[in-house]
Amino acid sequence: MSLSATFGTNLRNHRKAKHLTQDKLAEMVGLSSEMISKIERGIAAPSFSTIERLTEVLEVPEVAFFGVGLVVTSNNARTRQLAKIQTQLSRMNEEQLARASKMLSALID
């Protein structure tokens, strides 16, 4: 499966998990519903800024759109918090990630 097809399939799954129509998602991210449809079908690729808006609206980390077989989980406070933390961690450089790991270990241990 191509990257654009994987992205589109994952976008569709996350959109439906939030009970959003293509029209509503398009309105929320500032695109046309036709563009959302094209992205979901793997015909068009979103820009980086569009991906960032999609992650904010759907409350999932960027990587959730690019992986094969990622599971859409229930929409509860724990899931949203974990997704937010994963997004923050994914944006860190190696040094920041190492520090965050040490801090988390200190909190847990």
SEGU-640662 format. One record per residue (C-alpha): residue number from 1; chain; x, y, z. Coordinates in nm, 2 decimals. Layout:
BEGIN
+-----+--------+--------+--------+--------+
| num | chaine |      u |      v |      w |
+-----+--------+--------+--------+--------+
| NUM |      A |      X |      Y |      Z |
...
+-----+--------+--------+--------+--------+
END
This chain:
BEGIN
+-----+--------+--------+--------+--------+
| num | chaine |      u |      v |      w |
+-----+--------+--------+--------+--------+
|   1 |      A |   0.00 |   0.00 |   0.00 |
|   2 |      A |   0.14 |   0.34 |  -0.09 |
|   3 |      A |   0.20 |   0.61 |   0.18 |
|   4 |      A |  -0.08 |   0.83 |   0.04 |
|   5 |      A |  -0.32 |   0.54 |   0.06 |
|   6 |      A |  -0.21 |   0.45 |   0.41 |
|   7 |      A |  -0.25 |   0.81 |   0.52 |
|   8 |      A |  -0.59 |   0.84 |   0.36 |
|   9 |      A |  -0.72 |   0.52 |   0.52 |
|  10 |      A |  -0.60 |   0.62 |   0.86 |
|  11 |      A |  -0.75 |   0.97 |   0.82 |
|  12 |      A |  -1.08 |   0.81 |   0.73 |
|  13 |      A |  -1.07 |   0.58 |   1.03 |
|  14 |      A |  -0.99 |   0.86 |   1.27 |
|  15 |      A |  -1.25 |   1.09 |   1.12 |
|  16 |      A |  -1.52 |   0.82 |   1.16 |
|  17 |      A |  -1.40 |   0.75 |   1.51 |
|  18 |      A |  -1.48 |   1.11 |   1.60 |
|  19 |      A |  -1.82 |   1.08 |   1.42 |
|  20 |      A |  -1.73 |   1.36 |   1.18 |
|  21 |      A |  -1.85 |   1.38 |   0.82 |
|  22 |      A |  -1.61 |   1.48 |   0.55 |
|  23 |      A |  -1.79 |   1.81 |   0.52 |
|  24 |      A |  -1.75 |   1.89 |   0.90 |
|  25 |      A |  -1.38 |   1.79 |   0.90 |
|  26 |      A |  -1.32 |   2.00 |   0.60 |
|  27 |      A |  -1.48 |   2.30 |   0.77 |
|  28 |      A |  -1.28 |   2.24 |   1.09 |
|  29 |      A |  -0.94 |   2.23 |   0.91 |
|  30 |      A |  -1.01 |   2.49 |   0.64 |
|  31 |      A |  -1.03 |   2.26 |   0.33 |
|  32 |      A |  -1.30 |   2.16 |   0.09 |
|  33 |      A |  -1.48 |   1.84 |   0.14 |
|  34 |      A |  -1.36 |   1.74 |  -0.21 |
|  35 |      A |  -1.00 |   1.77 |  -0.09 |
|  36 |      A |  -1.07 |   1.56 |   0.22 |
|  37 |      A |  -1.23 |   1.30 |  -0.01 |
|  38 |      A |  -0.92 |   1.30 |  -0.23 |
|  39 |      A |  -0.69 |   1.27 |   0.06 |
|  40 |      A |  -0.89 |   0.98 |   0.21 |
|  41 |      A |  -0.88 |   0.80 |  -0.13 |
|  42 |      A |  -0.51 |   0.85 |  -0.17 |
|  43 |      A |  -0.54 |   1.07 |  -0.47 |
|  44 |      A |  -0.41 |   1.39 |  -0.31 |
|  45 |      A |  -0.15 |   1.45 |  -0.04 |
|  46 |      A |  -0.19 |   1.70 |   0.24 |
|  47 |      A |   0.06 |   1.97 |   0.32 |
|  48 |      A |   0.25 |   1.97 |   0.65 |
|  49 |      A |   0.03 |   2.25 |   0.78 |
|  50 |      A |  -0.28 |   2.05 |   0.69 |
|  51 |      A |  -0.15 |   1.75 |   0.87 |
|  52 |      A |  -0.09 |   1.96 |   1.18 |
|  53 |      A |  -0.44 |   2.09 |   1.16 |
|  54 |      A |  -0.58 |   1.74 |   1.12 |
|  55 |      A |  -0.39 |   1.62 |   1.43 |
|  56 |      A |  -0.53 |   1.90 |   1.63 |
|  57 |      A |  -0.88 |   1.85 |   1.52 |
|  58 |      A |  -0.88 |   1.47 |   1.54 |
|  59 |      A |  -0.66 |   1.47 |   1.86 |
|  60 |      A |  -0.42 |   1.21 |   1.73 |
|  61 |      A |  -0.04 |   1.23 |   1.69 |
|  62 |      A |   0.10 |   1.28 |   1.34 |
|  63 |      A |   0.24 |   0.92 |   1.33 |
|  64 |      A |  -0.12 |   0.79 |   1.36 |
|  65 |      A |  -0.17 |   0.88 |   0.99 |
|  66 |      A |   0.14 |   0.71 |   0.86 |
|  67 |      A |   0.14 |   0.37 |   1.03 |
|  68 |      A |  -0.02 |   0.06 |   0.90 |
|  69 |      A |  -0.25 |  -0.12 |   1.14 |
|  70 |      A |  -0.27 |   0.15 |   1.41 |
|  71 |      A |  -0.58 |   0.10 |   1.61 |
|  72 |      A |  -0.83 |   0.37 |   1.66 |
|  73 |      A |  -0.91 |   0.37 |   2.03 |
|  74 |      A |  -1.21 |   0.49 |   2.22 |
|  75 |      A |  -1.26 |   0.86 |   2.28 |
|  76 |      A |  -1.20 |   0.91 |   2.65 |
|  77 |      A |  -0.99 |   1.14 |   2.86 |
|  78 |      A |  -0.71 |   0.89 |   2.91 |
|  79 |      A |  -0.68 |   0.82 |   2.53 |
|  80 |      A |  -0.68 |   1.19 |   2.45 |
|  81 |      A |  -0.41 |   1.26 |   2.72 |
|  82 |      A |  -0.19 |   0.97 |   2.59 |
|  83 |      A |  -0.22 |   1.09 |   2.23 |
|  84 |      A |  -0.13 |   1.45 |   2.34 |
|  85 |      A |   0.18 |   1.32 |   2.53 |
|  86 |      A |   0.28 |   1.10 |   2.23 |
|  87 |      A |   0.25 |   1.40 |   2.00 |
|  88 |      A |   0.47 |   1.61 |   2.23 |
|  89 |      A |   0.73 |   1.33 |   2.26 |
|  90 |      A |   0.74 |   1.28 |   1.88 |
|  91 |      A |   0.83 |   1.65 |   1.83 |
|  92 |      A |   1.13 |   1.63 |   2.07 |
|  93 |      A |   1.49 |   1.60 |   1.96 |
|  94 |      A |   1.71 |   1.32 |   2.11 |
|  95 |      A |   1.84 |   1.52 |   2.40 |
|  96 |      A |   1.49 |   1.64 |   2.50 |
|  97 |      A |   1.35 |   1.29 |   2.47 |
|  98 |      A |   1.63 |   1.15 |   2.70 |
|  99 |      A |   1.55 |   1.42 |   2.96 |
| 100 |      A |   1.18 |   1.35 |   2.94 |
| 101 |      A |   1.25 |   0.98 |   2.98 |
| 102 |      A |   1.45 |   1.04 |   3.29 |
| 103 |      A |   1.19 |   1.27 |   3.44 |
| 104 |      A |   0.91 |   1.02 |   3.37 |
| 105 |      A |   1.12 |   0.74 |   3.54 |
| 106 |      A |   1.17 |   0.96 |   3.84 |
| 107 |      A |   0.80 |   1.02 |   3.87 |
| 108 |      A |   0.71 |   0.65 |   3.84 |
| 109 |      A |   0.99 |   0.49 |   4.04 |
+-----+--------+--------+--------+--------+
END
